[in-house]
Amino acid sequence: MSGTGRGTPQAQDFIMIYETLTYAVDHNVAVITLNRPTVMNALNTQMRAEITDAMHQAGQAARVVVLTGSGRAFCSGQDLGAEGNFADIDLERTLKDEYVPMLKAITECPVPTISAVNGPAAGAGANLALAADVVIAAESAYFVQAFTRIGLIPDAGGTYLLPRQIGLAKAMGAALFADKIYARQASEMGMIWESVADEKFETQWQARAAHLASGPTETYGHVKTAIRQSLSNSEEDQLELEARLQGACGRTRDFKEGVTAFLDKRTAKFEGR
């Protein structure tokens, strides 16, 4: 691995080698691509560990992180045939020891995260995608809470995310019926940020990533903190948090640059600090 760290634009900052995914940082955009296309990028123990590690690396090396899939799927969820008889696996241990660190690495990443959902996202794969700050999906992609089909409840954060994103009634139906929710419907429901025509999908998520990579990175981190904590804060606590975080934003170089650029009627050149 070689590179200069976050905030210093290079043609190719970092390349790291993993077995179940690909990882590279280019112009402050880290792209993590799930790379088990023969099983629709199904999650096994190794992939979960590698996603966790790659997210930690990317959060320090880049100013935005994109998670996407290779081949025709984003992620088909748990690999039911990866480690012997899936029915004999200790699911509680697996979730606590493998899924929780992976999901926290995404939700607690200090820079913005984008899920670029190129194809089906099923079961834990759907909730892996939904854990990102922004979800952009190709119109042909779909999300499905497939868990009840094999006698399980939604996991990987599904029971937390869905009621907050689409409301109790829609979340309950999605979990109980395990129907496919295509990208356009997911966007209309508020489950994801946007649905994009397949032929424009890659260009769109790359443009969105480039926008965030050239933005006020510290401010984005404070936005993430404020919005996520609002889900459990009282109004009083949230107003206090806003004031504290806004004070921190006001001390950044990017804030000063933003104000100066506004007064000069030019585009701000943020450094991410």
JOMO-V688802 format. One record per pair of residues at least 12 apart in sequence whose C-alpha atoms are under 7 Angstrom apart, sorted by the first residue. I is the first residue (numbers start at 0). J is the second residue. If there is no record, write none. Layout:
i=I j=J
i=I j=J
This chain:
i=0 j=13
i=0 j=14
i=0 j=15
i=1 j=13
i=4 j=59
i=4 j=60
i=5 j=27
i=5 j=59
i=5 j=60
i=5 j=61
i=5 j=62
i=6 j=27
i=6 j=62
i=6 j=270
i=6 j=271
i=8 j=26
i=8 j=27
i=9 j=25
i=9 j=26
i=10 j=25
i=10 j=26
i=11 j=24
i=11 j=25
i=11 j=26
i=12 j=24
i=12 j=25
i=17 j=49
i=19 j=33
i=19 j=34
i=19 j=35
i=19 j=46
i=20 j=32
i=20 j=33
i=20 j=34
i=21 j=33
i=21 j=34
i=24 j=61
i=27 j=61
i=27 j=62
i=27 j=63
i=27 j=212
i=28 j=61
i=28 j=62
i=28 j=63
i=28 j=64
i=28 j=208
i=28 j=209
i=28 j=212
i=29 j=57
i=29 j=61
i=29 j=63
i=29 j=64
i=29 j=65
i=30 j=64
i=30 j=65
i=30 j=66
i=31 j=65
i=31 j=66
i=31 j=67
i=32 j=66
i=32 j=67
i=32 j=68
i=32 j=69
i=33 j=67
i=33 j=68
i=33 j=69
i=34 j=68
i=34 j=69
i=36 j=69
i=36 j=70
i=39 j=72
i=39 j=74
i=39 j=75
i=40 j=68
i=40 j=72
i=40 j=73
i=40 j=74
i=40 j=75
i=41 j=74
i=41 j=75
i=41 j=76
i=41 j=77
i=41 j=78
i=42 j=76
i=42 j=77
i=42 j=78
i=43 j=77
i=43 j=78
i=43 j=81
i=47 j=97
i=47 j=98
i=47 j=101
i=48 j=97
i=50 j=101
i=51 j=100
i=51 j=101
i=51 j=104
i=54 j=104
i=54 j=105
i=55 j=104
i=58 j=108
i=58 j=109
i=58 j=110
i=62 j=110
i=62 j=212
i=62 j=216
i=63 j=110
i=63 j=111
i=63 j=112
i=63 j=208
i=63 j=211
i=63 j=212
i=64 j=111
i=64 j=112
i=64 j=113
i=65 j=112
i=65 j=113
i=65 j=114
i=65 j=115
i=66 j=113
i=66 j=114
i=66 j=115
i=67 j=114
i=67 j=115
i=67 j=116
i=67 j=117
i=68 j=117
i=71 j=118
i=72 j=117
i=72 j=118
i=72 j=119
i=72 j=120
i=73 j=116
i=73 j=117
i=73 j=118
i=73 j=119
i=73 j=120
i=74 j=119
i=74 j=120
i=74 j=121
i=74 j=124
i=75 j=119
i=75 j=120
i=75 j=121
i=75 j=122
i=75 j=124
i=76 j=121
i=76 j=122
i=76 j=123
i=76 j=124
i=77 j=123
i=98 j=155
i=102 j=127
i=102 j=130
i=105 j=130
i=105 j=131
i=106 j=130
i=106 j=131
i=109 j=220
i=110 j=216
i=110 j=219
i=110 j=220
i=111 j=132
i=111 j=219
i=112 j=131
i=112 j=132
i=112 j=133
i=113 j=131
i=113 j=132
i=113 j=133
i=113 j=134
i=114 j=128
i=114 j=131
i=114 j=133
i=114 j=134
i=114 j=135
i=115 j=134
i=115 j=135
i=115 j=136
i=115 j=204
i=116 j=135
i=116 j=136
i=116 j=137
i=116 j=140
i=117 j=136
i=117 j=137
i=117 j=140
i=118 j=137
i=118 j=139
i=118 j=140
i=118 j=141
i=119 j=140
i=119 j=141
i=119 j=142
i=120 j=141
i=120 j=142
i=120 j=143
i=121 j=142
i=121 j=143
i=121 j=144
i=121 j=145
i=122 j=143
i=122 j=144
i=122 j=145
i=122 j=146
i=123 j=154
i=123 j=155
i=125 j=142
i=125 j=143
i=125 j=144
i=126 j=155
i=126 j=156
i=126 j=157
i=127 j=155
i=133 j=191
i=133 j=192
i=134 j=191
i=134 j=192
i=134 j=193
i=135 j=191
i=135 j=192
i=135 j=193
i=135 j=194
i=135 j=204
i=136 j=182
i=136 j=193
i=136 j=194
i=136 j=195
i=137 j=182
i=137 j=194
i=137 j=195
i=137 j=196
i=137 j=197
i=137 j=200
i=138 j=181
i=138 j=182
i=138 j=183
i=138 j=194
i=138 j=195
i=138 j=196
i=138 j=197
i=139 j=181
i=139 j=182
i=139 j=197
i=140 j=181
i=140 j=182
i=141 j=179
i=141 j=180
i=141 j=181
i=141 j=182
i=142 j=179
i=142 j=180
i=142 j=181
i=143 j=177
i=143 j=178
i=143 j=179
i=143 j=180
i=144 j=173
i=144 j=174
i=144 j=177
i=145 j=177
i=147 j=175
i=147 j=177
i=153 j=174
i=164 j=189
i=164 j=190
i=165 j=188
i=165 j=189
i=165 j=190
i=182 j=194
i=213 j=269
i=214 j=269
i=214 j=271
i=215 j=253
i=215 j=269
i=215 j=270
i=215 j=271
i=215 j=272
i=216 j=271
i=216 j=272
i=217 j=271
i=217 j=272
i=218 j=248
i=221 j=244
i=225 j=240
i=225 j=241
i=251 j=272
i=252 j=272
i=253 j=269
i=253 j=270
i=253 j=271
i=253 j=272
i=256 j=268
i=256 j=269
